[in-house]
Amino acid sequence: MDAQGHSGRLPSAESLHSARNTFHLHYYVVEDNLSSRFDKHSIYFLSHFLVSNQTHDGGPPGAVLVDCTRAETGSPARLRLNCIKMRPDAITSKDIIQAMHLQLVAGVVLAGSLVFASAPSGPWSAFNFAPASKVVSPKFIRESHGVVQGANHLVSSNGSAVLTGADSWVTLDFGVEVGGLISLNFDNVSSSSSISLSFTESPTFISPTTSDDSSYPSANTSYDGVLHVPAPLSIGHWTQPASCLRGGFRFLTIVSNSNDSVAISNVSCAISFMPHVSDLRDYAGYFYALDPNFHDKDFLTKIWYAGAYTVQTNTVPVNTGRQVPFVSSPGWANNATLGIAGPIIVDGAKRDRAVWPGDMGIAVSTQFVSTNDLLPTKNALSTMFAAQNPTTGALPESGPPLSQQGSDTYHMWTLVGAYNYYLYSGDDAWLQNIWTNYTKAVSFIENKTGDSGLLDVTGLRDWGRQGGGGYSAGANALYYKLLLTAAELAGYMNETNIQEGWALNATTQKVAFSQAFWDSEAGMFRDNSTTSLHPQDANSLVLLYNLTMTPLQAASVSAGLQKNWNDIGAIAPELPDNISPFISGFELAGHFASGNDARAMDLLRREWGYMLYTNISVQSTLLEGFTSNGSLFYRSYQGYNYDPSYTSHSHGWSSGPTSALTFYVAGLTVTAPQGREWSVAPHLSGLTAAEGGFETPLGWFGARWNASDSAFALSIDVPKGTKGVVRLPKAGDTTVDGRRATVRGDLTLSLAGGEHSINIRTHPYSLYPFKRVAINRGRRINDTVPSEDRLELPIFRDTPIATDMPMLPQIFFVDLVCEAVLYGVYLVIFCAAAHLMIARRKRSWVNITIMALLFAMFGISTAYFILSVMSIAEPFLRPDEGSQGEFFLGLGSSVTVAQMVLEGFNCVIGDSIVIWRAWVICNRKFWILATPACLLCGTTFCAFALAYEASLFSSSSTGTVTGGFAKFSFAFGALTFATNAFMTSIIAYHTWMHHRFIKTVLSIYTNPYRKLLLLLIESGGLYCVTWLTSIILLALQSPGIYIMNDIAAQLTGIYPTLIIVLVCLELTHPTVGKDLDSSQLRSSQLPRHTSHSVQFRPNTSAASDALEVELGNVDSIKTMGSLRTDARALHGGTALGFVNLGLLIIINEKYIEYMEYNVAWEQLHGKSAAETISMIFQSLVARVSHNTLGSPDSIEGRLWQGIVTLLRLYLHPEAVTDAGALPSSTAEVCRP
């Protein structure tokens, strides 16, 4: 039983070559609906060695019976194939070509690889280039010369065309690329009549004397010559010899080589490719989208089907390879064996007609999303493993009959191809069968690595590029992909040790890759460590395979690749003056994978738009390559001998857009074998709608979406029993199947298989998500969308963020609005603080220092805001120098990095103020400084490190940064948050204890909301919340991090400035009852009393002002006068004076020399409740909690009891016995 649930053993040719009239092949499958689906694909079991004169009873000559019966109820359908022996005269060329080999097609059936198509029909069907029949006739008369009568009859098939005289000829146009054997009827000939046939893909090489070249490249473009029909001609049907099969052509020229007339009719071509499928148009997948930005709105759909049809023309019978050694000129032969079984996938329809694993790196994905016809891939890969060197483990560069050796890159492409085949098919039996060969082949490559983990390329053959030996970036990028896919396959094989080893090697190799090949000046990866060449292949694979270390690095690579473009495509620096759609296919996918959708679509329209619409090609399949000016002299100086006719016009390696449109634009991919796990992540790409789907053995996978400025709708249909992740292209109110859904911060949803409808309602300022980034956990990492077993972090990146999404500028405009509002608030607060500091504060060194910091922080915040405005304006001031996505991320300038450095130094200043303030509030206890001091040192180091990294950035012409900048940024944010959180906790604790003391002692309650607000402002809680929010958004990869960063940049200055304003206004602490203006406490309003006074003289060297007191510098209380106290006055006015007195004495006990109860009350007016309450909390309560007040007989103990008594008198003045004096008990308590 194979992966599709089929059973059976391939019979030998001998067993099939039976002497009986009829033999039966019994094939059992597990699908109950086999018979209804199998009717689409009738199979012809005929071969040239069936020569019996007998026919099958009840069937006409040439008939094939496909008998689908059911053995019994509940059992699988049984397919009986009745293969009929034919009379020789009943076998036509059509029959021979449609069933080239009995064993081949029987093998297809028994392997269970029949293509069961199920793609829906729709407007896209009109753009399918595949012919409706396996026998095709010409559509048009391209041109004729000499005497040609009735040429149109060759198109209408209702008469004969007559060619008279030598050099008379007519060229027929089949409309699309075809390939196979020509048949025609001779209706009237003479004994001297003679004709020849010439073939060409490009109309440029239409000629009566030669075909375009396929055997070997020759500068005279006439190596192949023409096919002469043997003379004398006979009236009747003629078919081209099978050995002379022409694999790819669009134009057929029929030439008269004698003066006698010849009448011809019924010209046709029996299609030889896709021998196991009768309906070439019955695809298993589809794609459809309208392109509003191209001259042909159906371009995207057409190019998808052009790629699919290209790969179909490359799927050929196993015995139709180009003969090697090549036949001598003129001539060609396509009768060589291509592998161990067929059908088999080759590189091109016309040539080389051989298995090339590198080409399969593109073509197999095309095959999967269009026809899901993976048997040709399986046969091709099996052919490569069968030719493996048993000693070294080396795999050949190409399949037979070429069988070229000595290519490390194509060796790796075979291994990557094995992964792709298994991912798409889930063929466990095949993987187990080749696993020993596979591991040996991986070891062969690993043995070529050095101590750094980089691959030293010694097998130099490659896709046609120049150079590439030694430590080559392109080969090492492919090696990284190999290690990742090998590790995943090892996991499927339960080879844990091997899996972990390969995953570890991949991690090591990635780091070494960046160090060895990154060119910071150019902003791209160089070809090797000794060259300045920045190749297209290496940089494209870097984007696609997630080898970049930072998002800006990926954006720089993407932008750098664009510099190689001209109007018709991407010129490969490693193959000068040439455009390679093979490498451009990886670049296209790389731009999509890195989030540069607009750039990807631009490249697609340029390069593939040229290929599809140019009149020098076939306009149905895709060119192998072309030069920078659009000519067909591809690789003319690099192996093709300046022969433009040798270039293939149907090369599967050029079909990259087919899979890219499905995987990225429709957004549908499989992330586990057969699609047991899947991903849907549409890239809107400037389109309003797209849809597509494909089939695997598990069933149908489909996706359809529509988008507008305010809404997005997505419908998916995937097999039940599967699971997947949907990544939304925009944020908003989201519903799934009509119910409101919670979307994760990275805009993903996890869904089970089935049909689902997802709708998003948004607004014009919705934030578009950035591409997630992932860290390999030793398991498989999908190239397109990260799965749930990937750790996503913004700094240590394996994949880049998006840089060119359609609505990206909206993020930064919203950001600028938020920042502008906060900057306006900051400006007002700064002006107020500056005025208060200048007008109300003395010129002490403390005030001067605070003023300097105040102006420094405001200057930094102003510079930050100016840079934000510049970053928005730059793409509009310089619209021709890059995409908006690049400018908005700071590429081309150091704006973004400069802002981060400014914010860093602002945070260091702010953190220093917070630490100092907390320290003095805690009575300058040095243990408080231990932790925050270490954190501040780390923050300062990171700030200087960021400045250094920024200097590296500013010296780069491309505006890229190193991985160090990203790491220091992350460390800086974490340290800043830790510092503020630690110190805020200490300050908040003291503030809470202060509030609790006042509430307990005075039994006075204030507005809780006001207290909470003041607590948040005073303790820095709001500031900490801002930093915490930033860190969370960073971890969740939300684009809101860009907004929050700029908000935090302004709050960094607002927070300490606001504190200074509140200090100056004496509003920083919760008040007791009602705050009173100092005018209410003038000395004239307070009665004087001479009894019970106390005098003290603190240390006069400690001098400061109220600002230092507010900040906690309690060692600098100035000498006060005397106090006369009256309980009723206290109650009628305020408790501030007496509390302040207690505060001054208690917290300055080490400076007290003597006491005397004779202090004037009026000298203490103007002291705010905020000052007194805050200091009581910081000193008095702390001392009580630590039992440090001493005994009741001590000065502190007596004073404490006196304060309690005064509080009781304040609350209950009626208890006073003498209006002018304190109770005697109080006097006793306070007696020295």
C-alpha angles and dihedrals in degrees: 000000000000130000093279092053096258128137134195142094125253109250121226122251088249093057091049093050094075126167091223122102091238134019130184133221111202115207126179125201135178098228112101094203095054097118095055092048096041092059088076092066114049111188125217114212102191132128137175092251093064099096105152119132092219125100132202114269112257096009131097121241109286095024122142121196119215105193114191109184135160116235096209140332113297095013125113119271114269117219115207116191114198110201113198129208112227139209111255093240090053094058112092131185088257091059093047095050095043091055106028097167130016094205091049096055094039087055089054092054096044092048089057093235101129110136109248101192121201107162112139120246122242142129088312091067090074090066097055106120095197114110118251091230136040087231113060134186129206116274102200144017104242097188143322136206135196120005110344118157124192095005090158089064088073088063100038094042093219102110147355133289115219122211115194127188134011116299093023109134144160129206118215123204118211090194095233139033111291135168137192140069125334120227127186141159125243105215100174128012140154131218091263098042113125134175138176135197129223126189135201140166096205120054086222089078101045104138139153091219106047145014126228109276122266105149099057137344116258128177090227089059090224106096094118098045118181137310111248117209105226115254141262094054119219127211110251140046122345128187129192113252112261092233089060094052112151108221100197135015142124102193126057120189119200112201130193110220098184138053092245121093124252125194117210133183144161097040111183143154123227105216111236100186122087090026093176095057127066100187106055093182096056099099127182092217141033144185133202134179137142117231112213092184100059133073089243110048090199093055096110093052092046094050091049091055093041089058092046093050091046091060090046090057087051093057105090144164113277095243098053101084125133110271116252125227085046119247116253119263128301101040148048137217131199103183103105125121112255103192149323095301143356161283090047135179118240135181101256142005097232098027157039087007091190137110111271113177093202091059088051088061086078104020099056093058088050089050091050098051095042112036103358084220099151101157092089088053092049091051092047094050092045088053091055094049090046088059094050117133103251092209105044101021092234117154123214122255093231140010127253141327088029094037093174119184138200107064120126092183096052088045087059092043089060090055094046088047090055088057092048092050092050092046092054099038107027088217099172095172092056093047092051090048095054098033096103091050090046096053091046090053092050090051090052090060095040089056088064095061124103131220091281092059093247122133118248104211114219099155096076104183113110143151094306102287125134120250120358102147128126118016095356122180095215094052092045092051088054090046089056090054090048092054093050094048092042090053090052094049089050088055091054088050091050090240095144098170093050091045093054092046095052092045091052091049089052091054092049093046093051093056092046091048094058093045093049103042110024114113107197093189094055095033092227140087117269124226092245138341094274103047138072092214114119104198126210094224097054096043092046092052089047090060095042097045096042098244095145118107100208136024092242089053090054092047090050092051091050092049091045092054090055090060088070093061131106128179094288105037151304116318112216111230089203090058103034120217091010132110113208115195087193094065091033087059089063091044090052092052090043093057090050093046092051092049097254093129097155091054091048092052091047092054091045093054094045103046105027092034088060093048095049098046105031113115093220092070138053098267092218107064131034133265123245089225145308140204127269091263093050099257125138095242090110112166088353092153095034106066102311097090094228091293111143092182090064092067113108119236095196110051120154093210088070094060096090096125092063095066093031093058091050097042098041114017096038084029098216121140139150117236099183131039114296090357098291082146123027143173133220113195112152118204105208092204094185093303129123098212143005138168139182146142148180141202134244130177087272093060142258125350116191139164133184128178141177125193139191135163092273105028146035126194125190129182121189131184116190133157118279114249092043128098135205151160126258116205112199120218094217141021127244144102102332131199128183116202089345096309125106110256133204110232120204120241092261089055095251133136128196114220138176122232121282136071117322137176119205122189130184127193113196140155133240092270097052115139118243116220122246123230110275121241127219143200116215112244092191092274133099118299116203115225095224113033128012117241128220093269092066124097109227120207130156100224113041093053134188093172131033130243122247116276106174110038115149097250099033094118090061090069092057096044090053087046092052093050092052092046093047091054092050092045089054090052090047091051092055093046092046093052090049092048093048091050093048093047093050098039102037108028132075122239098258123148089250093055092045091052092048091048091052092050090046092056093041094054093046091049092051092048090049091052089048091053092048090053090051090055090047092052090055095045097045099079090051094046091048105029095156098054101072146328120298089243090063095049094046089055092049098255114155091027140046095240097116095045093044089055091053091051092049091049089049095057091043089055092050090055092046093047090051091055091049092051093047093048093049091047096054092042087057091055093262095291105176095210087069089065098054100084100032091046091057091047092048091051089053091047091050092048091051090048091055090043089054090051090052092048089048090055088056088049095051090053091057117093092209099049099241128149133210127244088254092068092055093047094048090048091055093046091048093054093048093049093047092051092047091051094050094042092052096047093040089055091054094047092044090051093053091046091051093049089049092052091046092051094050092046092049098044101037099028089219121143126201133191105297094210092053090049092050093049093048090046092054093048095043098045097041092242093138090052091051091049089054092053092045091051090051092052092048092050089048092052092046090049091232115166085226086083088081091057094043092050092058092044089053090048090062096039088055087069099031095058101061092034091055090050090054090051092049091048092053090048092043092235103119100103135050109266130228107245112315123357113237129209116240089246088069090062101054116144094244090064095055123075118234123233127181101199127096099014130163130199128198138170118208124195105299093201092073101084127167140121140254093281091063089045090053091049089053105264095141095162092079107067113146124231111276129203127234131308129224110188133198124180096213091049089051092052094044094047121018144306091228097101098052093042090050090051092053090047094051093051100042101046093044098046093129090062098046112112101175140343133222126177097237113096126144114240096204091063089068098056116123096043107130128228088238092061096047098043094045093051094046088055093048098047116010098044092041090054092048091050090052095043093239100133092093130220123331088256094057123094091251093048093049092047092049092052089046091053091050090052092048090051090053090050090049091054095040110030092165088075091070110109097191118038092210101045145046121256114274090243089061092048089051092050093049096043110123 
